[in-house]
Amino acid sequence: MKIEFETYVIFVSFITSFFAVFLSNGIIIGVPAIASDFAMNNVIQNWVPTIFFLVVAVFTVPAGQISGKYGVKKSLLAGILVFLTGSIGACLAFSTESFLIFRIIQGAGVAFLNVSAMAMVVSAVKPQNRGKALGFTVTGVYLATSLSPVICGFLVHNLGWRSMFYFVIPFLVLCIVLMIFKIPQEWKTYEHDKIDKIGSVLYGIGILLFIYGFTTLITTNGKILTVLGIALLVIFGIYELKQKSPVFNMNLFKNKKFTSSNIAALCSYLAIMVVTTILNYHFQYVRGWNAQLSGMILIITPIIMAIMAPNAGKLSDKIHPQKLAALGIGIAAVALIILTFLNGDTPLYIVILAMILQGIGMGLFSSPNMNAIMSSVPPKDAPTASASQATMRTIGQTMSLGLLTLVFAWIMGNLELSPQYASMIVQSSQIICGICAFACILAIFASLIGIKSSDKFNTRPN
């Protein structure tokens, strides 16, 4: 049976999306072993996951313009090769410094991979099938979220932490082979544009200062860096409006559907990223469960998301995507409101109900919202739109983790996490869930504003 060209595109996007998230999530399981192997202190240990997200955030927007100018396929191929190089290097790392350098290389590869994979799907797949195709890509993200702790836990326990990086290598090689031999077409949308180097530098420094500052907001330096980062990002926005070939086309934000969907994405990732950590703390420190039992329960939400995402994406090709997104994030808000009252006496079935509602809600939200972002711009701006949604995801996830750090530091100070401080863990968790529920409500309003907008979705063939 002959496999259609679009199927190869969707498959490559699925695999690359899966493994980008697989290592960014699964690395948490391997951090203790990595730290022990290289004799890392607590501060350096925390940089193993953080440095990756910072690099992804810095390179994502420039990756949009570069992929549009030199070709989406070429950029995706380059991103996979860089990611592959970083993974092989991590396997062979011989010191803390060398390992962190290869984490930086991985982050740069994933930034191009995230942007180009999504842009390629939008460019290659027929508009009437776009939501379904994006749904499968989102499914890769959610499957990786659910499976990475289990797979990485097995690999680290039985084969050592380096096996996590060896594991991804054959799949990345497979994607390279498929792209060379099965995806002959190329897509260039900014071919005649000049690379906006100044804009890229302004954005890179601004987002780096903002994200790093936010994660340390409790300190004076953190507050200063956050303000400086915001100021540079404002300057970046003003500068971009004056450029003939901007690294990011700020005029896209004149489209209310594009703007509202991006705001909804930012709020949703800020709200949801931290929930898994909150529940993990609840299970282990408040209920006293072991890590294995906690991990098995935590699989519930991402599995439901993975089931819902492709179906919701397909549905968004027929129903206004922002209507589905508003409904989905509304259900997720109900889940977070329930978790706002989470304590040691909460019946387990209530916790599981909240997890199921979160899975249904986010599964119903993510694919349609992504479809709304990608369909609200002309085909030529697909790389920029892809960079935009990837940036919203990275910023939202990082701010979510920063929120966790800030609230726990405020309530608990320098106390270690342990069952004896269960009451303070509960108090911190309730505050965070309350803030996250409010973020979900903001996402609902953003989606509703987009629905009422007179701007039209672009459903013309590419």
C-alpha positions, -999 to +999 in steps of 0.1 A: +000+000+000+014+034-010+018+058+019+007+094+010+032+122+012+012+140+039+014+109+061+052+111+062+050+147+071+026+140+100+047+111+111+080+130+112+062+159+131+048+134+156+082+117+162+101+149+165+075+165+188+075+133+210+113+132+215+117+169+220+093+166+250+106+132+260+140+144+269+129+177+284+105+159+307+124+126+313+156+144+322+141+151+356+142+114+364+179+112+355+190+144+372+199+128+406+221+101+388+237+128+365+244+150+395+260+121+414+281+111+384+295+146+379+295+156+416+272+186+409+260+208+437+223+217+442+226+250+422+243+233+392+219+204+393+189+227+389+205+241+357+203+207+340+166+212+330+165+250+332+193+258+308+175+237+281+143+257+284+162+290+284+180+281+251+147+270+235+131+303+244+160+323+230+162+306+197+125+300+189+116+334+174+148+336+152+141+300+141+108+312+126+125+337+102+154+314+094+131+285+085+110+307+063+140+321+044+161+289+039+133+264+038+111+247+064+123+212+055+160+223+056+155+240+090+137+209+104+165+187+091+191+210+106+172+211+139+171+173+141+209+171+133+217+196+160+195+178+184+211+145+174+246+160+179+236+172+214+222+138+223+253+119+212+275+145+230+254+140+262+261+103+260+298+109+258+300+139+283+329+136+307+323+166+330+297+190+342+308+216+318+307+193+287+273+180+297+258+214+301+273+225+267+256+196+250+223+205+268+226+239+252+231+223+218+201+202+224+180+232+233+191+250+201+181+220+180+147+216+197+139+253+191+143+248+153+126+215+155+095+228+173+091+257+148+098+239+116+078+207+123+046+227+129+052+249+099+059+219+077+026+203+087+007+235+080+024+239+046+021+203+035-013+193+047-046+204+031-064+232+051-094+209+056-072+184+073-050+208+092-067+205+126-065+167+125-028+168+115-019+193+142-039+171+166-015+142+159+014+164+166+000+175+199-007+138+207+031+133+204+036+159+230+011+144+254+023+108+249+058+119+256+046+138+288+029+106+300+055+080+289+088+098+295+088+093+334+081+056+330+105+049+301+133+071+315+128+057+350+133+022+336+163+032+315+181+051+343+174+023+368+186-005+346+210+010+321+222+043+336+213+079+328+232+079+295+208+054+281+181+081+279+201+099+253+210+067+234+173+058+233+164+088+211+192+084+185+176+057+162+143+076+161+161+109+151+180+090+124+148+075+111+133+110+107+164+122+088+161+092+064+124+098+059+129+135+052+156+129+027+139+101+007+102+106+014+096+143+017+112+159-014+093+192-013+106+224+002+087+254+015+102+289+016+081+319+025+107+346+034+132+337+007+139+373-003+139+388+032+171+397+051+178+381+084+169+406+112+201+402+133+194+432+156+159+421+163+171+386+170+196+399+195+171+422+212+146+394+215+172+368+227+186+390+255+152+403+265+136+369+268+167+355+286+166+382+312+128+380+316+126+342+321+157+340+343+146+370+363+111+356+368+124+322+381+144+342+407+118+369+413+120+365+451+155+381+450+163+417+442+184+407+412+155+387+400+132+417+401+157+439+383+164+413+356+127+408+350+120+445+346+150+448+322+138+418+302+103+433+298+118+467+288+140+450+261+110+430+248+090+463+245+119+479+226+121+447+205+084+451+196+088+488+187+119+480+166+102+452+147+073+474+137+097+496+118+115+468+099+109+458+064+120+422+071+114+417+109+124+385+127+089+385+140+060+402+121+043+422+149+016+432+125+002+397+129-011+407+163-035+431+146-055+399+139-076+393+170-079+356+164-041+352+163-036+374+193-064+359+214-053+324+207-017+332+216-028+348+249-049+317+256-020+294+249+003+314+272-023+313+300-030+276+295+006+265+297+012+287+327-018+271+344-012+235+335+025+229+335+028+230+373-002+207+381+018+175+377+044+187+402+017+198+427+000+164+425+033+146+428+041+166+460+006+158+473+009+120+467+044+117+481+046+142+509+010+146+520-003+110+514+030+093+519+029+072+487+061+060+470+074+074+437+063+044+417+026+045+428+026+083+424+039+080+388+013+054+379-016+077+391-001+107+373-003+090+340-041+094+340-042+131+328-017+129+299-032+096+286-066+113+284-050+143+267-033+120+241-067+104+233-086+136+231-061+157+211-063+142+176-101+139+179-104+175+190-081+186+162-102+168+136-133+183+151-118+218+149-117+214+111-156+214+112-164+236+143-150+270+151-117+261+168-119+288+194-153+276+206-138+242+213-108+259+229-130+280+252-150+249+262-118+229+268-100+255+290-133+260+309-133+223+318-096+226+328-106+256+350-131+235+369-104+209+375-081+236+390-108+250+411-113+216+426-076+212+432-076+247+450-093+229+479-069+199+478-057+188+513-048+156+532-085+148+538-096+151+501-110+117+489-089+101+462-118+099+438-121+137+439-085+140+430-089+115+401-120+133+389-100+166+388-072+148+368-098+134+344-114+168+339-080+184+333-071+157+307-104+162+289-102+200+291-066+203+279-071+177+252-101+196+239-082+229+241-047+224+228-053+211+192-081+236+183-062+265+198-031+256+178-053+252+147-067+287+154-032+302+157-018+285+125-050+292+105-053+329+114-023+339+093-015+337+056+004+306+045+036+326+040+036+334+077+033+298+089+069+298+103+063+330+123+030+316+136+047+284+146+074+303+163+048+323+182+029+293+196+062+276+205+073+308+223+040+310+242+045+274+253+081+278+265+074+311+283+042+297+299+059+265+311+089+284+325+067+310+343+046+281+357+077+265+372+088+299+384+055+304+401+060+271+419+094+282+432+081+316+443+051+304+462+069+276+480+098+299+489+073+324+502+054+299+524+082+275+533+114+296+531+144+273+529+127+243+546+132+210+527+102+192+512+092+164+536+060+149+551+066+168+584+058+200+565+027+186+548+005+215+560+027+241+544+029+220+512-009+220+511-011+257+516+014+264+489-003+241+465-037+256+471-024+291+464-007+280+432-039+261+420-060+292+427-036+314+406-037+287+378-075+286+379-075+324+373-051+320+344-075+294+329-104+319+332-083+345+314-077+320+286-115+315+284-121+352+279-092+354+253-108+326+233-143+343+235-128+375+222-113+356+193-147+341+185-164+375+183-136+389+161-145+398+125-111+385+113-113+354+092-094+321+094-073+313+064-085+281+048-071+286+013-050+258-002-013+264+002 
